[in-house]
Amino acid sequence: MTVEDPASEDRPADLKHDAIGFVDALVIGLNSTSPAYSIAAVIGPIVALAGIYAPGVMVASFVPMLLIASAFYYLNKVDQDCGTTFSWVTRAMGPWAGWLGGWAIAMTGVLVVGSLADVAVSFGLLAVGLDGWVENTFVRQLLTVLLILVMTAVCVIGTELSAKVQNVLILAQVAFLLVFVCVALAKVYAGTSAYDSVEPALGWLNPFGAGGAALTGGLLLGVFIYWGWESAVNLTEEVEDSATAPGKAGLWSTVILLVTYVSVGFAVVAYAGPAFLAENADEEEFVFAQLAGDVLGGWDWVLLLAVSTSAIASTQTTIIPASRTALSMARRRALPAHYGHISARFRTPDVSTWWVAGIAIVWYLTVNQISENALLDSLTALSLLIAFYYALTGVACAVYYRRHLFESLHNFLLIGLGPLVGAGLLTWLLVRSVADMADPENSYSGSSWLGLGPPLVIGLGIAAAGVVIMIVWRLRAPAFWDERPGVADPGVVRGIRGGGDGRGHGGKG
């Protein structure tokens, strides 16, 4: 007979520990990037910039992601907090920088969830032949909102259910993409392509083949297609072997994405030829839809469904980092306490999850009232936020371990130099993005907001709103700002070198 603790009902619920394993975390990390949708969205613009060297640009884009993934791995070993960047930057660099990092993560979810759900609905309708529904704005937006609500409910009901759904969706994506790659390359070598096909060559992997300007532009797009793998680390408190498995899942996610993107890049460029892709770059993911019809014939619904399932999966998983970051911020008193509520039944952050979904829906519907191009401009603004919090995490890793970087070559390269180089590359891309977005002609809408491009105005507006909210909350509830940055304890570093779990949240002021 079990004796109930009379005070147990009054205790706050906690996230469900050991809810999922390494493979589940890996799948969630992969799905968060929405690989089928991401490659469909950027393959045209990247080829327009780099021509046949598009696969090389994708390889170059992978480098800063891998270096930042290393920072996530080593920071997670000493601090298994679902707030990731927020918690780690606060620990290493103080509450002001930490709060801004957390704000950036939360707002990326708000900006992108509506667009992902919209793509999922559009491609799903195309796959079943309901093209007319795609053109009906009211129907498409209604279905988009319903999809966001359903995916949010899955997130709230439990991490195990989320993982099961994600396992099915990633298998569908990978299978569909492999079918497309194999059939496209077979037609290239058979000479039956409907376009001016080109036989692939290893030289396409040279990222500098098209020149420095093309590489820079391609890297900016590459930040978007790799972004999202860190969702696996946001689940660190709910993953078995939380000190190492989430970080490994993030690292392996980036490697698997590299292989996937390069394979599809070779197939698309070879089958359609760079001229056609460059001429139709503005069509973005719908170029991929056209190629699907040409490559697969009556089976084009297979690839359309791949993009749809990819976007559905990412709609769900993109909510995870934003909601977990809000939870972490609330329990550290950096946000109002109610955002830290955890469902006693499902043991998930229900309040913050529904808030993220609600704000995302409002953003999606509001921006769509301006124009569909305005929604695309808001997605372009994502690169600013992504580059900012990734770079901040890389710097935080080196700063937190600063007293131990010269103790071994391992520490210097993987914990210090690597993350700093990744942060430097992303900071450079951030500056380039700001310069490019300042020109209204570089936006989807082509219009001027306050004399600047809409994506830059959106990005700066979100940053300014974050600063204002941070200052207001600092004045109302200053407790969080009493925290002081620290450094890694020697014992923690020895645990990492010796393969220990690095637990203990070591650090001293």
C-alpha positions as CSV (number, residue, x, y, z in Angstrom):
1,M,0.0,0.0,0.0
2,T,1.4,3.4,-1.0
3,V,1.2,6.1,1.6
4,E,0.4,9.5,0.0
5,D,2.3,12.6,1.0
6,P,-0.4,15.0,2.1
7,A,1.7,17.9,0.9
8,S,2.4,16.5,-2.5
9,E,-0.6,18.2,-4.1
10,D,0.8,21.5,-3.1
11,R,4.2,21.0,-4.6
12,P,4.8,22.4,-8.1
13,A,5.1,19.9,-10.9
14,D,8.4,19.3,-12.6
15,L,9.2,18.4,-16.1
16,K,9.1,14.7,-16.7
17,H,12.7,13.3,-16.4
18,D,13.9,10.5,-18.7
19,A,10.8,10.8,-20.9
20,I,12.6,10.2,-24.1
21,G,15.9,8.8,-25.3
22,F,18.8,9.8,-27.5
23,V,17.2,8.8,-30.8
24,D,14.0,10.6,-29.9
25,A,16.0,13.8,-29.1
26,L,18.0,13.4,-32.4
27,V,14.7,13.1,-34.4
28,I,13.3,16.2,-32.7
29,G,16.5,18.1,-33.5
30,L,16.3,17.0,-37.1
31,N,12.6,17.8,-37.5
32,S,13.0,21.2,-35.9
33,T,15.1,22.3,-38.9
34,S,12.3,21.1,-41.3
35,P,14.8,19.6,-43.8
36,A,12.5,19.0,-46.7
37,Y,10.9,22.4,-46.4
38,S,14.2,24.2,-45.8
39,I,15.9,22.7,-48.8
40,A,12.8,23.5,-50.9
41,A,12.7,27.1,-49.8
42,V,16.4,28.0,-50.3
43,I,17.7,25.8,-53.2
44,G,16.6,28.2,-55.8
45,P,18.1,31.3,-54.2
46,I,21.3,29.5,-53.4
47,V,21.7,28.3,-56.9
48,A,20.9,31.8,-58.2
49,L,23.9,33.0,-56.1
50,A,26.4,30.2,-56.5
51,G,25.3,28.2,-59.6
52,I,26.7,24.7,-59.6
53,Y,28.6,25.4,-56.5
54,A,25.4,25.4,-54.4
55,P,26.4,22.1,-52.6
56,G,29.7,23.7,-51.6
57,V,27.9,26.6,-50.1
58,M,25.8,24.2,-48.1
59,V,29.0,22.6,-46.8
60,A,30.4,26.0,-45.8
61,S,27.2,26.9,-44.0
62,F,27.6,23.7,-42.0
63,V,30.9,24.9,-40.4
64,P,29.6,27.6,-38.1
65,M,26.6,25.4,-37.1
66,L,29.0,22.5,-36.1
67,L,31.2,24.9,-34.1
68,I,28.2,26.3,-32.2
69,A,26.8,22.8,-31.7
70,S,30.1,22.1,-29.9
71,A,29.4,25.0,-27.6
72,F,25.9,23.7,-26.9
73,Y,27.4,20.2,-26.1
74,Y,30.0,21.5,-23.6
75,L,27.7,24.0,-21.9
76,N,24.9,21.4,-21.5
77,K,27.4,19.1,-19.7
78,V,27.7,21.6,-16.9
79,D,24.1,23.0,-16.9
80,Q,21.2,20.8,-17.9
81,D,18.7,23.6,-18.1
82,C,15.9,23.7,-20.7
83,G,16.6,27.4,-21.2
84,T,19.9,26.6,-22.9
85,T,21.3,29.9,-24.2
86,F,19.4,32.0,-21.6
87,S,20.7,29.9,-18.7
88,W,24.3,29.5,-20.0
89,V,24.8,33.1,-21.1
90,T,23.4,34.3,-17.7
91,R,25.9,31.9,-16.0
92,A,28.9,33.1,-18.0
93,M,28.2,36.7,-18.9
94,G,25.5,37.9,-16.6
95,P,21.7,38.5,-16.5
96,W,21.5,41.3,-19.1
97,A,23.1,39.3,-21.9
98,G,21.3,36.1,-20.8
99,W,17.9,37.8,-20.8
100,L,18.4,39.1,-24.4
101,G,19.5,35.6,-25.5
102,G,16.4,34.1,-24.1
103,W,14.2,36.8,-25.7
104,A,15.8,36.1,-29.1
105,I,15.0,32.4,-28.9
106,A,11.4,33.0,-27.8
107,M,10.8,35.4,-30.6
108,T,12.2,33.1,-33.4
109,G,9.4,30.7,-32.5
110,V,6.8,33.4,-32.7
111,L,8.0,34.6,-36.1
112,V,8.3,31.2,-37.8
113,V,5.5,29.0,-36.5
114,G,2.7,30.6,-38.6
115,S,4.8,30.4,-41.8
116,L,5.7,26.8,-41.2
117,A,2.1,25.8,-40.6
118,D,1.0,27.8,-43.7
119,V,3.5,25.8,-45.9
120,A,2.4,22.6,-44.3
121,V,-1.2,23.3,-45.2
122,S,-0.4,24.5,-48.7
123,F,1.7,21.6,-49.7
124,G,-0.6,19.1,-48.0
125,L,-3.5,20.5,-50.1
126,L,-1.4,20.4,-53.3
127,A,-0.5,16.8,-52.5
128,V,-4.2,15.7,-52.5
129,G,-5.2,17.9,-55.5
130,L,-7.0,20.7,-53.7
131,D,-5.1,23.4,-55.5
132,G,-8.1,25.8,-55.3
133,W,-8.1,25.7,-51.5
134,V,-4.5,26.9,-51.5
135,E,-5.6,30.0,-53.4
136,N,-8.5,30.7,-51.0
137,T,-6.9,32.9,-48.4
138,F,-9.6,32.4,-45.7
139,V,-9.6,28.6,-46.0
140,R,-5.8,28.4,-46.0
141,Q,-5.4,30.6,-43.0
142,L,-8.2,28.9,-41.1
143,L,-6.5,25.5,-41.6
144,T,-3.1,27.0,-40.7
145,V,-4.5,28.2,-37.3
146,L,-6.1,24.9,-36.7
147,L,-2.9,23.1,-37.4
148,I,-1.0,25.3,-35.0
149,L,-3.5,24.6,-32.3
150,V,-3.3,20.8,-32.9
151,M,0.5,20.8,-32.8
152,T,0.5,22.9,-29.6
153,A,-1.9,20.4,-28.0
154,V,0.5,17.6,-28.9
155,C,3.4,19.5,-27.2
156,V,1.3,20.0,-24.1
157,I,0.0,16.5,-23.8
158,G,3.5,15.2,-23.4
159,T,7.1,14.9,-24.7
160,E,6.6,11.1,-25.3
161,L,3.7,11.7,-27.7
162,S,5.7,14.5,-29.4
163,A,8.6,12.1,-30.0
164,K,6.3,9.4,-31.4
165,V,4.8,11.9,-33.9
166,Q,8.2,13.2,-34.8
167,N,9.6,9.7,-35.5
168,V,6.9,9.0,-38.0
169,L,7.3,12.4,-39.7
170,I,11.1,12.2,-40.1
171,L,10.9,8.8,-41.6
172,A,8.4,10.1,-44.2
173,Q,10.6,13.1,-45.0
174,V,13.8,11.1,-45.4
175,A,12.2,8.4,-47.5
176,F,10.5,10.9,-49.8
177,L,13.7,12.9,-50.3
178,L,15.7,9.8,-51.0
179,V,13.2,8.8,-53.7
180,F,13.5,12.2,-55.3
181,V,17.3,12.2,-55.3
182,C,17.6,8.7,-56.7
183,V,15.0,9.2,-59.5
184,A,16.4,12.7,-60.4
185,L,20.0,11.5,-60.7
186,A,18.9,8.4,-62.7
187,K,17.2,10.6,-65.2
188,V,20.3,12.9,-65.4
189,Y,22.5,9.9,-66.3
190,A,19.9,8.5,-68.6
191,G,19.6,11.8,-70.4
192,T,15.8,12.0,-69.9
193,S,15.7,15.2,-67.8
194,A,13.1,17.8,-69.0
195,Y,15.7,20.5,-68.5
196,D,19.3,21.3,-69.4
197,S,20.7,18.8,-67.0
198,V,24.4,18.7,-65.9
199,E,26.2,15.6,-64.7
200,P,27.3,16.2,-61.1
201,A,31.0,16.6,-60.2
202,L,33.0,16.7,-57.0
203,G,34.1,20.2,-57.9
204,W,30.7,21.4,-57.0
205,L,31.7,21.0,-53.4
206,N,34.1,24.0,-53.7
207,P,32.3,26.8,-51.7
208,F,34.6,29.5,-53.3
209,G,33.9,28.4,-56.8
210,A,31.4,31.2,-57.5
211,G,33.3,33.9,-55.7
212,G,33.2,35.6,-52.3
213,A,30.0,37.6,-52.8
214,A,28.1,34.4,-53.7
215,L,29.5,32.6,-50.7
216,T,28.5,35.4,-48.4
217,G,24.9,35.5,-49.7
218,G,24.7,31.7,-49.6
219,L,25.9,31.6,-46.0
220,L,23.1,33.9,-45.0
221,L,20.6,31.5,-46.4
222,G,22.5,28.6,-44.9
223,V,21.9,29.9,-41.4
224,F,18.2,29.4,-42.0
225,I,18.3,25.8,-43.3
226,Y,20.5,24.5,-40.5
227,W,18.7,26.4,-37.7
228,G,16.6,24.5,-35.2
229,W,18.8,21.5,-34.3
230,E,19.2,22.8,-30.8
231,S,15.6,21.8,-29.9
232,A,17.1,18.5,-28.8
233,V,19.1,20.4,-26.2
234,N,16.0,22.4,-25.0
235,L,14.6,19.0,-23.9
236,T,17.7,18.2,-21.8
237,E,15.7,18.0,-18.6
238,E,13.4,15.4,-20.2
239,V,16.0,13.2,-22.0
240,E,17.8,10.2,-20.6
241,D,21.5,10.8,-19.8
242,S,20.7,14.5,-19.8
243,A,24.3,15.7,-19.4
244,T,25.5,14.2,-22.7
245,A,22.7,12.8,-24.9
246,P,21.0,16.1,-25.8
247,G,24.4,17.7,-26.8
248,K,25.3,14.6,-28.9
249,A,21.8,14.7,-30.5
250,G,22.5,18.4,-31.5
251,L,25.9,17.5,-33.0
252,W,24.6,14.5,-35.0
253,S,21.6,16.5,-36.2
254,T,23.9,19.0,-38.0
255,V,26.0,16.2,-39.6
256,I,22.9,14.3,-40.9
257,L,21.5,17.6,-42.2
258,L,24.7,18.2,-44.1
259,V,24.5,14.9,-45.9
260,T,20.8,15.4,-46.6
261,Y,21.2,18.9,-48.0
262,V,24.2,18.2,-50.1
263,S,22.5,15.1,-51.6
264,V,19.4,17.0,-52.6
265,G,21.5,19.9,-53.8
266,F,23.4,17.7,-56.2
267,A,20.2,16.1,-57.5
268,V,18.3,19.4,-58.0
269,V,21.2,21.3,-59.7
270,A,22.1,18.3,-61.9
271,Y,18.5,17.6,-63.0
272,A,17.2,21.2,-63.6
273,G,20.5,22.9,-64.4
274,P,21.7,26.2,-62.8
275,A,20.1,28.4,-65.5
276,F,16.5,27.3,-64.8
277,L,17.0,27.5,-61.0
278,A,18.5,31.0,-61.2
279,E,15.7,32.3,-63.4
280,N,13.0,30.9,-61.1
281,A,14.7,31.6,-57.7
282,D,11.9,34.0,-56.6
283,E,9.4,31.1,-56.7
284,E,11.3,29.4,-53.8
285,E,9.7,26.3,-52.5
286,F,7.2,26.1,-55.5
287,V,10.2,25.5,-57.8
288,F,10.7,22.4,-55.8
289,A,7.0,21.5,-56.3
290,Q,7.4,21.9,-60.1
291,L,10.5,19.7,-60.1
292,A,8.7,17.1,-58.1
293,G,6.1,16.8,-60.8
294,D,8.7,16.6,-63.5
295,V,10.9,14.1,-61.7
296,L,8.2,11.8,-60.2
297,G,5.4,12.3,-62.7
298,G,2.1,11.2,-61.2
299,W,4.0,10.4,-58.0
300,D,4.8,14.1,-57.4
301,W,2.5,14.0,-54.4
302,V,5.2,12.0,-52.6
303,L,7.6,15.0,-52.5
304,L,4.8,17.5,-51.9
305,L,3.8,15.4,-48.9
306,A,7.4,15.4,-47.8
307,V,7.5,19.2,-47.6
308,S,4.1,19.2,-45.9
309,T,5.2,16.7,-43.2
310,S,8.5,18.5,-42.8
311,A,6.7,21.8,-42.1
312,I,4.1,20.0,-39.8
313,A,7.0,18.5,-37.8
314,S,8.8,21.8,-37.5
315,T,5.6,23.6,-36.5
316,Q,5.5,21.4,-33.5
317,T,9.2,21.3,-32.6
318,T,9.8,25.0,-33.1
319,I,7.4,25.6,-30.2
320,I,9.6,23.6,-27.9
321,P,12.7,26.0,-27.6
322,A,10.5,29.0,-27.2
323,S,8.3,27.4,-24.5
324,R,11.1,25.8,-22.6
325,T,13.1,29.1,-22.6
326,A,10.1,31.0,-21.3
327,L,9.8,28.3,-18.5
328,S,13.5,28.7,-17.6
329,M,13.3,32.4,-17.5
330,A,10.1,32.4,-15.3
331,R,11.6,30.0,-12.7
332,R,14.7,32.2,-12.5
333,R,12.3,35.2,-12.0
334,A,13.4,36.8,-15.3
335,L,9.7,36.6,-16.5
336,P,6.4,36.5,-14.6
337,A,6.0,33.3,-12.6
338,H,2.9,32.0,-14.4
339,Y,5.0,31.4,-17.5
340,G,6.8,28.8,-15.4
341,H,3.7,26.7,-14.7
342,I,4.0,23.0,-15.4
343,S,1.0,20.8,-15.9
344,A,0.6,18.4,-13.1
345,R,-1.0,15.9,-15.4
346,F,1.3,16.1,-18.4
347,R,4.4,17.6,-16.8
348,T,5.0,20.0,-19.6
349,P,5.1,23.8,-19.6
350,D,1.5,24.2,-20.6
351,V,1.1,28.0,-20.0
352,S,4.3,29.1,-21.9
353,T,3.5,26.6,-24.7
354,W,0.0,28.0,-25.3
355,W,1.3,31.6,-25.0
356,V,3.9,31.0,-27.7
357,A,1.2,29.5,-30.0
358,G,-1.2,32.3,-29.3
359,I,1.3,35.1,-30.0
360,A,2.4,33.2,-33.1
361,I,-1.1,33.0,-34.4
362,V,-1.7,36.7,-33.8
363,W,1.5,37.5,-35.6
364,Y,0.7,35.3,-38.5
365,L,-2.8,36.7,-39.0
366,T,-1.7,40.3,-38.5
367,V,1.2,40.3,-40.8
368,N,-0.8,38.5,-43.5
369,Q,-3.2,41.4,-43.4
370,I,-0.4,43.7,-44.6
371,S,0.7,41.2,-47.3
372,E,2.0,37.8,-47.9
373,N,5.3,39.4,-48.7
374,A,5.4,41.0,-45.3
375,L,5.2,37.5,-43.8
376,L,8.2,36.5,-45.9
377,D,10.0,39.6,-44.7
378,S,9.4,38.6,-41.1
379,L,11.1,35.3,-41.9
380,T,14.1,37.1,-43.4
381,A,14.4,38.9,-40.0
382,L,14.8,35.5,-38.4
383,S,18.5,35.4,-39.5
384,L,19.3,38.4,-37.3
385,L,17.9,36.7,-34.2
386,I,19.4,33.3,-35.0
387,A,22.9,34.7,-35.6
388,F,22.7,36.7,-32.4
389,Y,21.8,34.0,-30.0
390,Y,24.0,31.4,-31.6
391,A,27.0,33.8,-31.6
392,L,26.2,34.7,-27.9
393,T,26.2,31.0,-27.0
394,G,29.6,30.5,-28.7
395,V,31.1,33.4,-26.8
396,A,29.5,32.2,-23.5
397,C,31.2,28.8,-23.9
398,A,34.7,30.2,-24.2
399,V,34.1,32.8,-21.4
400,Y,32.7,30.2,-18.9
401,Y,35.6,27.8,-19.5
402,R,38.2,30.6,-19.8
403,R,40.4,29.5,-17.0
404,H,40.8,26.0,-18.4
405,L,41.2,26.6,-22.2
406,F,45.0,26.2,-22.1
407,E,45.0,23.0,-20.0
408,S,44.8,20.8,-23.0
409,L,44.6,20.9,-26.8
410,H,41.1,19.4,-26.5
411,N,39.9,22.2,-24.4
412,F,41.5,24.9,-26.6
413,L,40.1,23.6,-29.9
414,L,36.7,22.3,-29.0
415,I,35.6,24.5,-26.0
416,G,37.5,27.7,-26.8
417,L,38.7,28.3,-30.4
418,G,35.9,26.4,-32.2
419,P,33.0,28.1,-30.5
420,L,34.7,31.5,-30.8
421,V,35.3,31.0,-34.5
422,G,31.7,30.0,-35.0
423,A,30.6,33.0,-33.1
424,G,32.9,35.2,-35.2
425,L,31.5,33.9,-38.4
426,L,27.9,34.4,-37.3
427,T,28.6,37.9,-36.0
428,W,30.1,38.7,-39.5
429,L,27.0,37.3,-41.1
430,L,24.8,39.3,-38.7
431,V,26.6,42.6,-39.7
432,R,26.3,41.6,-43.4
433,S,22.6,40.9,-42.9
434,V,22.0,44.3,-41.4
435,A,23.7,45.9,-44.3
436,D,21.7,43.9,-46.9
437,M,18.4,44.4,-45.1
438,A,18.8,48.1,-44.9
439,D,18.1,48.3,-48.6
440,P,14.4,48.0,-49.3
441,E,15.1,46.5,-52.7
442,N,16.5,43.4,-50.9
443,S,13.1,42.6,-49.3
444,Y,10.3,40.5,-50.6
445,S,7.8,43.4,-50.6
446,G,10.3,45.8,-52.1
447,S,8.8,48.6,-50.0
448,S,10.4,51.0,-47.6
449,W,9.6,51.1,-43.9
450,L,11.0,54.1,-42.1
451,G,13.5,54.4,-45.0
452,L,14.8,50.8,-44.4
453,G,13.9,47.3,-45.6
454,P,11.0,45.7,-43.8
455,P,13.1,42.7,-42.5
456,L,15.5,45.1,-40.7
457,V,12.7,47.1,-39.2
458,I,11.0,44.0,-37.9
459,G,14.3,42.7,-36.5
460,L,15.2,46.0,-34.9
461,G,11.6,46.4,-33.6
462,I,11.8,43.0,-31.9
463,A,15.1,43.8,-30.4
464,A,13.9,47.2,-29.1
465,A,10.7,45.6,-27.7
466,G,12.9,43.1,-25.8
467,V,15.1,45.8,-24.3
468,V,12.0,47.7,-23.2
469,I,10.4,44.7,-21.6
470,M,13.7,43.7,-19.9
471,I,14.1,47.2,-18.4
472,V,10.5,47.3,-17.2
473,W,10.8,43.8,-15.6
474,R,14.1,44.8,-14.1
475,L,12.4,47.7,-12.3
476,R,9.4,45.6,-11.2
477,A,11.2,42.4,-10.2
478,P,15.0,43.0,-9.8
479,A,15.8,39.6,-8.1
480,F,17.1,38.0,-11.3
481,W,19.5,40.8,-11.9
482,D,21.2,40.1,-8.6
483,E,22.8,37.0,-10.3
484,R,26.5,37.2,-11.0
485,P,28.5,35.5,-13.7
486,G,30.9,32.7,-12.8
487,V,33.5,30.3,-14.3
488,A,33.7,26.5,-14.6
489,D,35.0,24.7,-11.5
490,P,38.2,22.6,-12.0
491,G,36.2,19.5,-11.0
492,V,33.7,20.1,-13.7
493,V,36.4,20.3,-16.3
494,R,38.1,17.2,-15.1
495,G,34.7,15.4,-15.3
496,I,34.4,16.4,-18.9
497,R,37.9,15.3,-19.9
498,G,37.4,12.0,-18.0
499,G,34.0,11.3,-19.6
500,G,32.0,12.1,-16.5
501,D,28.6,13.7,-16.7
502,G,29.7,17.1,-15.5
503,R,26.8,17.5,-13.2
504,G,26.7,19.8,-10.3
505,H,26.1,23.0,-12.1
506,G,29.6,24.0,-11.0
507,G,30.6,27.6,-11.2
508,K,31.8,30.4,-8.9
509,G,31.7,34.1,-9.0
